Amino acid sequence: MTLENALHTHKAMLLVALEQDPKELTRLLEELRAADIAELLEDLVDQQDEMPSVLSLLEHLPLTRRAHVYGFLPGWLQARLVDQLSDEALLAILEEMSSDDRADLYNLLGEDRREALLRRMAHREREELKRLASYEEGTAGAVMTSNYVAIPSGLTASQALLRVRQTAPDAETVYQIYIVDEQGHLAGTLSLRQLLIARPSAYLDELMIKDVIHTQVETLQEEVARLVARYDLLAVPVVDENELLVGIVTHDDVIDVIQAEATEDIHKGASVGNLEDGVSRSPLWNLYRKRVAWLVLLVFGNLFSGAGIAYFEDIIAAQVALVFFLPLLIDSGGNAGAQASTLTVRGLATGDIAFKDWGKLLGRELLIAAALGMTMALAVSPIGFMRGGEMLMIVVAMSMTIIVLTGSLVGLCLPFVLDRLGWDPATASGPLVTTLIDSFGVIIYFGIATILLTNI
C-alpha cells in the first residue's frame, strides 16, 4: 500500500473513531507520526472543511505531541486553528514547540494577540521569542533554532558530558556540540562521537575544531542551504554582529528552505510571482495578479514578431510555403533557449557557475548550439525540399541553424545579465526567453528568405 493510500485509509478510520470510539481514536493517533497527522488534518480542512473535527482530533493528543503536530502544519492552517484557541491553550502549545516553530507561529498572530501572550510568558522566554521573531524573513535568523547544545570552554571531556546530559533534553540535535568562551563567542565545535571516545581527562580545547564553519544571522537562507550541502553539515551555527552564538540551522530546516526556493524558482521561471499559500489555496485575485503583469508585458513583446511578419509581407506573399516552417523554426529556437537558460539558472543557483565563467561557457555553448542547429537543420531539410524545392530547403536549413544558435546564446547570456543587474536569474527562463526568440526568429528567417529567394 502506498503512503497516500495508507493516509486515506487512516483518515476514514480516524473520523469513524472520533464519532464512535475514543479509545480506538487514541490508538490510531499513537500509530501515526506527527507529520502524517498534520497532513491528514490539512486534507480534512482542504477537502471537507472539517475544522471542528480537526480541533477535536488535536485535543485527543498529549500536549507535547500536539505542539509537534502544529510545527508540521502549513501557516494558513495554523492561523485558522489558533483563532479557535484561548490564550491559555495557545500559550501551552507555544511553550512545547521548538524555538524556530514557535517564532513562525508567533509571527502569524495579530499584534493584540502577541502582546497578550507575551504578558503571560516568563521574562527569558519572552525575550528569546521576540528576538527570534524579529529576524527578517528569508534569512538564517528566521530559520534557526535556539535549542542547541553549547558548553563553556575549559572543561574536560567528562565534565562536558555532564553538561550535555543537562542540556540535551531541550536541544533539537545533540550530534554536534558547540563550545563558547566566557562572553558567548563561538570558540569551537566537536561531535558527540568525538566527545564519547575521548579520554575523560582530555580538555575540550585539545579536542575541538577551532576553525568552525558558521554563518551570520542576516545571511540569506539559500546561502545557508548551500553551505550545509557543500560541507555535508548536520547543522550550521549562526552568530550575530558581535560574533556571539545565537542559534543553529539544522539540516531538516535546510530541506524546507531548498523546497521553498525550488518552488519559487519554478514560479519565476514561468513568469509567476511567489505564491506563499500555494496554487490550491491562493485567492483568485492573487493568482490573477501574480500572472497578469508578465503576460501583458510579453504580449507587447510579441508585437515585435507581428511587426517583423508585416515588414516581410511581400516575400511571404511571393513564397507562401515559407509560412509552413515559421512555427517550427521559432519554436525550435525557443526550446533551445529555454534549455540553455534552465541550465544556466540552475548553475547560478547552486554555485556551480559564476559570472567569471561566462566567457568559457559562451565558447562551449557556441560549439554545442552550432552542432544542435545543424543536426536539426539536417532533420528538417527533406521537408523543406518537398515543400518548395532546393532553395527553400537551404533557407530553412540556414534559418534553423542560426535561430537555434541565437536562442541558445540568448538563453545562456540573459541569466548572467539579470544576475549582474541584481535581478533574479530565474526570471530569464520560460516565457521571457521564448518571446525574445520569437522576435529574433522571425527577423532571421524572413531576412534569409528575402536575400536568397528574391527574384526567383
C-alpha positions in Angstrom: 0.0 0.0 0.0 1.3 3.4 -0.9 1.7 6.2 1.7 -1.1 8.1 0.0 -3.5 5.2 0.2 -2.5 4.4 3.8 -3.1 8.0 4.9 -6.5 8.0 3.1 -7.5 4.8 5.0 -6.3 6.3 8.3 -8.3 9.4 7.7 -11.5 7.4 7.2 -10.8 5.3 10.3 -10.0 8.4 12.4 -13.3 10.1 11.5 -15.2 7.0 12.4 -13.4 6.6 15.7 -13.8 10.3 16.5 -17.6 9.8 16.5 -17.9 6.3 17.9 -14.8 5.1 19.8 -12.4 7.5 21.7 -10.1 4.6 22.8 -9.7 3.5 19.2 -9.0 7.1 18.2 -6.2 7.3 20.7 -4.7 4.1 19.5 -4.8 5.2 15.8 -3.2 8.6 16.7 -0.4 6.8 18.6 0.4 4.8 15.4 0.8 7.8 13.2 3.8 10.1 13.1 3.3 13.8 13.7 4.0 14.8 10.0 1.4 12.3 8.9 -1.2 13.6 11.4 -0.6 17.1 10.1 -1.1 16.0 6.5 -4.4 14.3 7.4 -5.6 17.4 9.2 -4.7 19.6 6.3 -6.6 17.2 4.0 -9.6 17.4 6.2 -9.8 21.1 6.0 -8.8 21.3 2.4 -11.3 18.9 1.0 -14.1 18.8 3.6 -13.6 22.0 5.7 -13.8 19.8 8.8 -12.4 22.4 11.2 -14.4 21.1 14.2 -13.1 17.5 13.5 -9.6 18.8 13.3 -9.8 20.6 16.6 -11.3 17.6 18.3 -8.6 15.3 16.9 -5.9 17.6 18.2 -7.5 17.7 21.6 -7.0 13.9 21.8 -3.2 14.3 21.5 -1.0 14.8 24.5 0.2 18.4 24.7 3.8 17.7 23.7 2.7 15.7 20.6 0.0 18.3 19.8 2.7 21.0 19.7 4.8 18.8 17.5 2.0 18.4 15.0 1.4 22.1 15.0 5.0 22.5 13.8 4.2 20.5 10.7 1.0 22.3 9.8 1.2 25.0 7.0 0.9 28.6 8.1 -2.6 29.1 6.7 -3.9 26.2 8.8 -2.0 27.3 11.9 -3.6 30.7 11.6 -7.1 29.3 11.3 -6.6 26.9 14.3 -5.1 29.4 16.7 -8.1 31.7 16.2 -10.2 28.9 17.8 -7.9 28.7 20.9 -7.9 30.6 24.1 -4.7 32.5 25.1 -4.0 29.8 27.8 -4.3 26.9 25.3 -2.2 28.7 22.7 0.5 29.6 25.2 0.7 26.0 26.4 1.3 24.9 22.8 3.9 27.6 22.2 5.9 26.6 25.2 6.1 23.0 23.9 7.1 23.9 20.4 10.7 24.1 19.2 12.0 27.7 19.2 12.0 28.2 15.4 8.5 26.8 15.0 7.3 28.9 18.0 8.7 32.1 16.3 7.0 31.2 13.0 3.6 30.7 14.7 4.1 33.9 16.8 4.6 35.9 13.6 1.2 34.7 12.2 -0.6 36.3 15.1 -2.1 39.8 15.3 -0.4 42.5 17.4 -3.0 42.3 20.2 -2.7 38.6 20.4 1.1 38.8 20.6 1.0 41.3 23.4 -1.5 39.2 25.4 0.8 36.1 25.1 4.0 37.9 25.9 2.5 39.2 29.1 1.9 35.6 30.2 5.4 34.4 29.5 8.4 34.4 31.7 11.0 37.1 31.0 13.6 34.8 29.5 11.2 33.0 27.1 9.6 36.3 26.2 12.8 38.0 25.2 14.0 34.9 23.3 10.8 34.7 21.3 10.8 38.4 20.5 14.4 38.1 19.3 13.8 35.1 17.0 10.6 36.6 15.6 12.5 39.9 14.8 14.8 38.5 12.1 13.9 39.2 8.5 12.1 36.5 6.6 14.4 34.6 4.3 17.5 34.9 6.4 19.4 32.5 8.6 18.0 34.2 11.7 14.4 33.4 10.6 15.0 29.7 10.2 17.4 29.0 13.0 16.6 27.4 16.4 18.0 28.4 19.8 17.6 24.8 21.1 21.2 23.5 20.7 23.9 22.2 23.0 26.5 24.8 23.9 29.1 24.3 26.7 31.8 26.6 28.0 35.4 26.1 27.1 38.0 24.9 29.6 36.1 21.8 30.6 37.3 18.2 30.5 35.6 15.6 28.4 33.9 14.0 31.4 32.7 17.5 32.7 31.4 18.3 29.2 29.4 15.0 29.1 27.7 16.0 32.3 26.7 19.4 30.7 25.5 17.7 27.6 23.2 15.4 29.7 21.8 18.5 31.4 21.0 20.5 28.1 20.2 17.6 25.7 16.5 17.2 26.7 15.7 20.7 25.3 18.1 20.5 22.3 16.8 19.9 18.7 20.0 18.0 17.9 22.9 16.7 20.1 25.1 15.3 17.4 27.1 18.4 17.2 28.3 20.3 20.3 29.3 23.9 20.3 31.9 25.4 22.7 31.7 29.1 23.7 34.0 31.3 25.6 33.1 33.4 28.7 31.5 36.1 26.5 29.4 33.7 24.5 31.6 33.8 21.3 31.8 30.6 19.2 35.1 29.1 20.1 34.9 25.6 18.6 32.9 22.5 17.9 33.1 18.8 18.2 30.8 15.9 17.5 29.2 13.8 20.2 31.1 10.8 18.9 34.4 12.6 19.5 33.4 13.5 23.0 32.3 10.0 23.8 35.5 8.3 22.7 37.8 11.0 24.2 39.8 10.4 27.3 37.8 11.7 30.3 40.6 13.9 31.4 41.2 15.4 28.0 40.4 19.2 27.7 37.9 20.4 25.1 40.5 22.9 23.9 42.6 20.0 22.7 39.7 18.1 21.1 37.6 20.8 19.4 37.8 22.1 15.9 38.5 25.8 16.2 38.0 26.8 12.6 34.2 26.5 12.7 32.1 26.8 9.6 29.4 29.3 10.6 27.1 31.9 9.2 25.6 35.3 10.1 22.0 36.0 11.2 21.4 38.2 8.1 22.8 35.6 5.6 20.1 34.6 3.0 18.6 31.2 3.7 19.6 29.9 0.3 23.2 30.7 1.1 22.9 28.8 4.3 21.4 25.8 2.4 24.3 25.9 0.0 26.8 25.9 2.9 25.2 22.9 4.5 25.1 21.0 1.2 28.7 21.9 0.3 30.2 20.7 3.6 27.7 17.9 4.5 26.8 19.5 7.8 24.1 18.3 10.1 23.7 21.9 11.4 25.5 25.2 10.9 26.0 27.6 13.8 24.7 31.2 13.5 26.4 34.2 15.0 25.2 37.8 15.4 27.1 41.0 14.5 29.2 40.6 17.7 30.2 37.1 16.8 28.1 35.7 19.6 26.5 32.3 19.1 22.7 32.8 18.8 21.4 29.6 17.1 21.8 26.8 14.6 20.2 25.9 11.3 19.6 22.2 11.2 19.5 20.0 8.1 15.7 19.5 8.3 15.2 23.2 8.1 17.6 23.4 5.2 15.5 20.8 3.3 12.4 23.0 3.8 14.4 26.0 2.5 15.6 24.1 -0.6 12.0 23.0 -1.3 10.7 26.6 -0.9 13.5 28.1 -3.0 13.0 25.5 -5.8 9.2 26.2 -5.8 9.9 29.9 -6.0 12.3 29.5 -8.9 9.9 27.3 -10.8 7.2 30.0 -10.4 9.6 32.7 -11.5 10.7 30.6 -14.5 7.0 30.6 -15.6 6.8 34.4 -15.1 4.6 33.9 -12.0 5.3 35.7 -8.7 5.8 33.8 -5.5 2.7 32.1 -4.2 3.0 31.9 -0.4 -0.1 29.8 0.1 0.4 27.5 -2.9 -1.8 27.2 -6.0 -4.8 25.4 -4.5 -5.3 27.9 -1.6 -4.3 31.2 -3.2 -7.3 33.6 -3.8 -8.4 34.0 -7.4 -7.4 37.7 -7.3 -3.8 36.8 -6.1 -3.4 34.2 -8.9 -4.6 36.7 -11.4 -2.4 39.5 -10.1 0.7 37.3 -9.9 0.3 36.2 -13.6 -1.1 39.1 -15.4 1.8 41.6 -15.3 4.3 39.4 -17.1 1.7 38.2 -19.6 0.7 41.7 -20.6 4.4 42.7 -21.0 5.0 39.6 -23.1 2.0 40.5 -25.3 3.7 43.7 -26.2 7.0 41.8 -26.7 5.2 39.6 -29.2 4.2 42.6 -31.1 7.7 42.7 -32.5 7.1 39.3 -34.0 4.0 40.7 -35.7 5.8 43.8 -36.9 8.5 41.6 -38.4 6.0 39.5 -40.2 4.3 42.6 -41.5 7.6 44.0 -42.7 8.3 40.9 -44.8 4.8 40.5 -46.1 6.0 40.9 -49.7 8.3 37.9 -49.6 5.6 35.9 -47.7 3.1 36.7 -50.4 5.6 35.6 -53.1 6.6 32.5 -51.3 3.6 31.2 -49.3 5.4 28.0 -48.5 7.6 30.0 -46.0 4.7 30.2 -43.6 4.6 26.4 -43.1 8.0 26.5 -41.4 7.6 29.6 -39.3 6.2 27.9 -36.2 8.7 25.0 -36.5 11.7 27.4 -36.6 10.8 29.8 -33.9 9.6 27.0 -31.5 12.9 25.2 -32.1 14.8 28.4 -31.2 12.6 28.9 -28.1 13.1 25.3 -26.9 16.9 25.6 -27.3 16.9 28.9 -25.5 14.8 27.5 -22.7 17.2 24.6 -22.3 20.2 26.8 -22.1 18.6 29.3 -19.7 17.4 26.5 -17.4 20.9 25.0 -17.2 22.4 28.4 -16.6 19.9 29.5 -13.9 20.3 26.2 -12.1 24.1 26.5 -12.2 24.0 30.0 -10.8 21.5 28.9 -8.1 23.7 26.0 -6.9 27.0 28.0 -7.2 28.3 25.6 -9.9 28.9 28.6 -12.2 29.5 32.3 -11.6 29.9 35.5 -13.7 33.6 34.8 -14.2 32.7 31.6 -16.0 30.7 33.4 -18.7 33.5 33.5 -21.3 34.3 29.8 -21.1 30.6 28.9 -21.1 30.0 31.1 -24.1 32.6 29.2 -26.1 31.2 25.9 -25.1 27.7 26.9 -25.9 28.7 28.2 -29.4 30.0 24.7 -30.3 27.1 22.9 -28.7 24.4 25.2 -30.2 26.0 25.1 -33.6 26.0 21.3 -33.5 22.4 21.2 -32.3 21.3 23.7 -35.0 23.0 21.8 -37.8 21.5 18.5 -36.6 18.0 20.0 -36.5 18.6 21.6 -39.9 19.5 18.2 -41.4 16.4 16.7 -39.9 14.1 19.3 -41.4 15.8 19.8 -44.8 14.0 16.9 -46.6 10.6 18.5 -45.6 11.9 21.9 -47.0 12.8 20.2 -50.3 9.5 18.5 -50.6 7.5 21.7 -49.8 9.4 24.2 -52.0 12.5 22.7 -53.7 16.2 23.2 -53.2 16.3 26.9 -52.4 13.6 26.7 -49.8 15.4 23.8 -48.3 18.6 25.9 -48.0 16.6 28.8 -46.4 15.0 26.5 -43.8 18.3 24.8 -43.0 20.3 28.0 -42.6 17.5 29.6 -40.6 17.2 26.6 -38.3 21.0 26.6 -37.6 21.1 30.4 -36.9 17.9 30.5 -34.9 18.9 27.6 -32.6 22.3 29.2 -32.2 20.8 32.6 -31.4 18.3 31.0 -29.0 20.9 29.1 -27.1 23.2 32.1 -26.7 20.3 34.3 -25.5 19.3 31.6 -23.0 22.9 31.4 -21.8 23.6 35.1 -21.6 20.3 36.6 -20.2 20.6 34.9 -16.8 24.1 36.4 -16.4 22.9 39.8 -17.4 20.0 39.7 -14.9 22.2 38.4 -12.2 24.7 41.3 -12.8 21.9 43.8 -12.6 20.8 42.3 -9.2 17.6 40.6 -10.5 16.7 37.0 -10.1 18.2 35.0 -13.0 15.2 32.6 -12.8 13.1 35.3 -14.5 15.2 34.6 -17.6 13.7 31.2 -18.3 10.4 30.2 -19.8 8.2 32.8 -21.4 10.7 35.7 -21.5 13.3 33.7 -23.5 10.6 32.3 -25.8 9.2 35.8 -26.5 12.7 37.2 -27.4 13.5 34.2 -29.7 10.1 34.6 -31.4 11.1 38.1 -32.5 14.6 37.2 -33.4 13.5 34.1 -35.3 11.0 36.0 -37.5 13.7 38.5 -38.5 16.3 35.9 -39.1 14.1 33.5 -41.1 12.4 36.1 -43.4 15.7 38.0 -43.7 17.5 35.0 -45.1 14.5 34.2 -47.3 14.5 37.7 -48.7 18.2 37.5 -49.6 18.0 34.1 -51.2 14.6 33.9 -52.7 14.1 37.4 -54.2 13.9 37.4 -58.0 13.5 33.6 -58.1 
